Amino acid sequence: MYKREMIQSHNLVDTRNKTLEREINLAKNIQTALLNGEKPTLENDEVSGISIPARLIGGDYFDFYPLPNGKLRIVIGDVMGKGIPAAMLMILTRGAFRTAAESTKGPGETLTAMNNALYADLRKLNSFVTVFCADWDPILGTLSYSSAGHSLPEIIRGVKQKVEIPPVKGIMLGGLPNQTYKEEKATLVEGDLVFIYTDGIIEAVNTDGEMYKVNRLENLLKSLVTKNVQEIEQSVIEDINHFTEGLPQKDDITMVLLKIGKESTDISSYNCPLV
C-alpha cells in the first residue's frame, strides 16, 4: 500500500513538472515571438536587434515603432532581475511603450508616459526598468534620444572614430513618480553605426573574473563599422563568447543596431499607424 502511494505521488510530481516545463517553454515562445517579430524595412538604412536571455526567458526588451511622420522610434530596456518575474515585467514594459508611442511626440514624452503607466505596478513589485528611447529622423539625419537610467549607445563613424554625444540623465522607470524625461539630439551621416545595448554585454565575465567592458566593445565596433548590421551583430556575439570562454551567461544580452545609409529613407512596416 505504502509503495503504491509513493509511486502515485512520484507520478503526480512528474506530471506537474512536465506541465510546468511546457508552460515555461510556451512563455519562451511567446517572448521570442514578441522580440523577434518583423523588423521595419528601411529604404537605405539598416536596422537589427537581438536578445539572448541568460535563462530560458529573460527581462530585456527592444522594439521598433514606425511613426506617421516618417521617423522610427527605437526602444531598449532592462528589467531588474531575471527569469519569469523579469519576463512578466518585460511584457508590461512592451505594452506601455506601444501605447505611449502612439500618442507622444518624442522619446522624452514616451518615457514620461511609460513611467506614469508603470510606476504603481513597479513599486508594488519593488522593481524598476532602465530604458533608452530614440527617434531616428532619416530626412534630417538626426537621432533624438532620452534615457531612464540606461547607458548611452556607442556611435561609431564610418571612419572608425567614436562620436561623443550629449549626455542625458533620467531616473529609471519605477524610481520616482511624476518624472519628466529630457531629450538630446545627435546628427548622423552616411556610414555611422548606432549600437544600443544592455549591460549584460559589458558586464560579461571571463574565467579570470575580468569584465568585457565598454572599451573592448568600442574597439570591436570600430573594426566592424564598415560591415552590415547582421555581420556586426554576429561578430559581437562571437567575441563575447570567445571572451567568456564558455562560462555560463550571467545576464541577458540585448543589442539594437542602426547603420546609416545614403540619402533619405522611407520607413514601412506592418504596424505603421495611419497619419
C-alpha positions as semicolon CSV with decimal commas, in nm:
position;residue;x (nm);y (nm);z (nm)
1;M;0,000;0,000;0,000
2;Y;0,274;0,242;0,100
3;K;0,477;0,159;-0,209
4;R;0,176;0,218;-0,434
5;E;0,113;0,557;-0,273
6;M;0,477;0,651;-0,324
7;I;0,455;0,559;-0,693
8;Q;0,135;0,761;-0,733
9;S;0,292;1,058;-0,557
10;H;0,601;1,036;-0,779
11;N;0,386;1,017;-1,092
12;L;0,188;1,323;-0,980
13;V;0,506;1,525;-0,920
14;D;0,641;1,413;-1,256
15;T;0,319;1,520;-1,430
16;R;0,327;1,859;-1,260
17;N;0,693;1,911;-1,356
18;K;0,618;1,829;-1,718
19;T;0,322;2,068;-1,716
20;L;0,540;2,344;-1,569
21;E;0,809;2,276;-1,828
22;R;0,554;2,303;-2,110
23;E;0,422;2,631;-1,971
24;I;0,774;2,776;-1,940
25;N;0,851;2,674;-2,297
26;L;0,526;2,835;-2,409
27;A;0,624;3,155;-2,226
28;K;0,962;3,144;-2,401
29;N;0,794;3,104;-2,740
30;I;0,565;3,399;-2,671
31;Q;0,855;3,619;-2,564
32;T;1,065;3,513;-2,862
33;A;0,779;3,596;-3,098
34;L;0,738;3,942;-2,943
35;L;1,110;4,020;-2,955
36;N;1,178;3,874;-3,297
37;G;0,882;3,997;-3,493
38;E;0,904;4,160;-3,832
39;K;1,159;4,442;-3,838
40;P;1,077;4,772;-4,014
41;T;1,201;4,797;-4,371
42;L;1,432;5,091;-4,438
43;E;1,497;5,208;-4,793
44;N;1,865;5,285;-4,739
45;D;1,947;5,243;-4,369
46;E;1,981;4,910;-4,187
47;V;1,833;4,812;-3,853
48;S;1,850;4,497;-3,645
49;G;1,806;4,374;-3,290
50;I;1,863;4,058;-3,088
51;S;1,813;3,945;-2,728
52;I;1,980;3,641;-2,572
53;P;1,838;3,555;-2,227
54;A;2,063;3,424;-1,951
55;R;1,790;3,178;-1,856
56;L;1,516;3,019;-2,063
57;I;1,333;3,351;-2,066
58;G;1,467;3,696;-1,981
59;G;1,383;4,051;-1,883
60;D;1,550;4,251;-2,160
61;Y;1,337;4,419;-2,424
62;F;1,377;4,602;-2,753
63;D;1,127;4,728;-3,006
64;F;1,081;4,940;-3,319
65;Y;0,782;5,163;-3,389
66;P;0,749;5,343;-3,724
67;L;0,582;5,682;-3,681
68;P;0,346;5,851;-3,928
69;N;0,588;6,146;-3,965
70;G;0,848;5,916;-4,124
71;K;1,060;5,871;-3,812
72;L;1,146;5,540;-3,650
73;R;1,111;5,510;-3,272
74;I;1,354;5,266;-3,111
75;V;1,348;5,141;-2,752
76;I;1,561;4,908;-2,543
77;G;1,501;4,815;-2,181
78;D;1,646;4,609;-1,898
79;V;1,417;4,487;-1,620
80;M;1,566;4,431;-1,276
81;G;1,605;4,058;-1,217
82;K;1,597;3,751;-1,438
83;G;1,373;3,464;-1,537
84;I;0,994;3,450;-1,525
85;P;0,934;3,754;-1,295
86;A;1,150;3,976;-1,516
87;A;0,985;3,839;-1,830
88;M;0,640;3,929;-1,695
89;L;0,755;4,286;-1,628
90;M;0,907;4,297;-1,976
91;I;0,564;4,229;-2,123
92;L;0,422;4,518;-1,916
93;T;0,703;4,742;-2,042
94;R;0,633;4,647;-2,402
95;G;0,264;4,732;-2,362
96;A;0,346;5,066;-2,202
97;F;0,586;5,154;-2,485
98;R;0,343;5,059;-2,763
99;T;0,067;5,264;-2,602
100;A;0,293;5,564;-2,539
101;A;0,444;5,555;-2,889
102;E;0,102;5,615;-3,044
103;S;0,034;5,936;-2,854
104;T;0,367;6,104;-2,772
105;K;0,578;6,342;-2,982
106;G;0,928;6,228;-2,885
107;P;1,142;5,992;-2,678
108;G;1,125;6,210;-2,367
109;E;0,747;6,220;-2,370
110;T;0,741;5,846;-2,436
111;L;0,949;5,770;-2,126
112;T;0,739;6,013;-1,919
113;A;0,421;5,834;-2,027
114;M;0,576;5,492;-1,964
115;N;0,682;5,586;-1,611
116;N;0,335;5,722;-1,536
117;A;0,180;5,397;-1,660
118;L;0,423;5,158;-1,487
119;Y;0,521;5,335;-1,165
120;A;0,248;5,199;-0,936
121;D;0,294;4,838;-1,050
122;L;0,673;4,856;-1,032
123;R;0,658;4,996;-0,679
124;K;0,425;4,718;-0,566
125;L;0,671;4,465;-0,704
126;N;0,976;4,653;-0,573
127;S;1,127;4,658;-0,920
128;F;1,240;4,900;-1,188
129;V;1,330;4,915;-1,557
130;T;1,611;5,106;-1,728
131;V;1,511;5,225;-2,076
132;F;1,673;5,409;-2,366
133;C;1,440;5,552;-2,629
134;A;1,535;5,725;-2,955
135;D;1,371;5,868;-3,267
136;W;1,564;5,836;-3,593
137;D;1,472;6,102;-3,848
138;P;1,608;5,985;-4,186
139;I;1,514;6,313;-4,358
140;L;1,707;6,543;-4,122
141;G;1,967;6,280;-4,029
142;T;1,910;6,332;-3,656
143;L;1,879;6,094;-3,363
144;S;1,673;6,239;-3,077
145;Y;1,706;6,038;-2,757
146;S;1,615;6,013;-2,391
147;S;1,719;5,781;-2,110
148;A;1,558;5,638;-1,800
149;G;1,869;5,524;-1,615
150;H;2,008;5,345;-1,921
151;S;2,356;5,380;-2,070
152;L;2,405;5,583;-2,389
153;P;2,469;5,398;-2,715
154;E;2,804;5,361;-2,882
155;I;2,808;5,564;-3,203
156;I;3,093;5,494;-3,443
157;R;3,165;5,698;-3,756
158;G;3,231;5,516;-4,080
159;V;3,591;5,642;-4,048
160;K;3,621;5,430;-3,731
161;Q;3,600;5,716;-3,481
162;K;3,373;5,722;-3,177
163;V;3,115;6,001;-3,163
164;E;3,076;6,171;-2,826
165;I;2,708;6,263;-2,793
166;P;2,550;6,495;-2,534
167;P;2,469;6,310;-2,211
168;V;2,111;6,288;-2,094
169;K;2,003;6,175;-1,749
170;G;1,676;6,041;-1,620
171;I;1,579;5,813;-1,335
172;M;1,484;5,452;-1,411
173;L;1,117;5,372;-1,466
174;G;0,957;5,296;-1,132
175;G;1,217;5,501;-0,943
176;L;1,009;5,812;-0,872
177;P;0,660;5,930;-0,972
178;N;0,579;6,226;-1,197
179;Q;0,914;6,237;-1,376
180;T;0,980;6,446;-1,687
181;Y;1,243;6,298;-1,916
182;K;1,457;6,536;-2,119
183;E;1,591;6,483;-2,472
184;E;1,916;6,541;-2,654
185;K;1,999;6,515;-3,023
186;A;2,286;6,391;-3,240
187;T;2,345;6,433;-3,613
188;L;2,439;6,119;-3,805
189;V;2,590;6,079;-4,151
190;E;2,632;5,802;-4,405
191;G;2,833;5,510;-4,267
192;D;2,763;5,582;-3,899
193;L;2,676;5,294;-3,668
194;V;2,449;5,331;-3,366
195;F;2,490;5,042;-3,121
196;I;2,239;5,038;-2,833
197;Y;2,280;4,767;-2,571
198;T;2,207;4,635;-2,223
199;D;2,476;4,588;-1,958
200;G;2,481;4,210;-2,000
201;I;2,737;4,275;-2,276
202;I;2,990;4,494;-2,097
203;E;2,948;4,304;-1,767
204;A;3,010;3,960;-1,918
205;V;3,291;3,792;-1,719
206;N;3,575;3,562;-1,828
207;T;3,747;3,283;-1,634
208;D;3,984;3,536;-1,470
209;G;3,691;3,736;-1,335
210;E;3,752;4,025;-1,577
211;M;3,457;4,208;-1,732
212;Y;3,414;4,267;-2,104
213;K;3,384;4,647;-2,051
214;V;3,298;4,937;-2,280
215;N;3,650;4,986;-2,419
216;R;3,660;4,635;-2,564
217;L;3,316;4,685;-2,718
218;E;3,415;5,022;-2,865
219;N;3,734;4,885;-3,023
220;L;3,544;4,589;-3,166
221;L;3,277;4,814;-3,320
222;K;3,545;5,034;-3,479
223;S;3,687;4,727;-3,652
224;L;3,340;4,621;-3,773
225;V;3,180;4,953;-3,867
226;T;3,208;4,901;-4,243
227;K;3,015;4,571;-4,229
228;N;2,635;4,531;-4,242
229;V;2,430;4,511;-3,924
230;Q;2,382;4,133;-3,936
231;E;2,758;4,076;-3,965
232;I;2,828;4,323;-3,683
233;E;2,564;4,163;-3,462
234;Q;2,703;3,814;-3,514
235;S;3,063;3,928;-3,464
236;V;2,977;4,091;-3,130
237;I;2,809;3,772;-3,010
238;E;3,108;3,563;-3,120
239;D;3,353;3,798;-2,945
240;I;3,156;3,782;-2,619
241;N;3,152;3,401;-2,638
242;H;3,526;3,397;-2,708
243;F;3,592;3,634;-2,417
244;T;3,383;3,437;-2,164
245;E;3,548;3,109;-2,268
246;G;3,232;2,903;-2,235
247;L;3,129;3,028;-1,891
248;P;2,751;3,028;-1,831
249;Q;2,586;3,357;-1,927
250;K;2,502;3,554;-1,611
251;D;2,281;3,828;-1,752
252;D;2,058;3,885;-2,053
253;I;2,240;4,020;-2,360
254;T;2,050;4,256;-2,590
255;M;2,158;4,487;-2,870
256;V;1,997;4,710;-3,133
257;L;2,191;4,831;-3,436
258;L;2,119;5,118;-3,675
259;K;2,350;5,169;-3,973
260;I;2,308;5,492;-4,168
261;G;2,295;5,464;-4,546
262;K;2,269;5,713;-4,831
263;E;2,008;5,981;-4,895
264;S;1,672;5,998;-4,722
265;T;1,489;5,688;-4,603
266;D;1,127;5,583;-4,627
267;I;1,009;5,357;-4,346
268;S;0,739;5,099;-4,400
269;S;0,609;4,841;-4,158
270;Y;0,320;4,610;-4,094
271;N;0,221;4,814;-3,790
272;C;0,283;5,168;-3,909
273;P;-0,006;5,385;-3,783
274;L;-0,201;5,597;-4,029
275;V;-0,150;5,971;-4,049
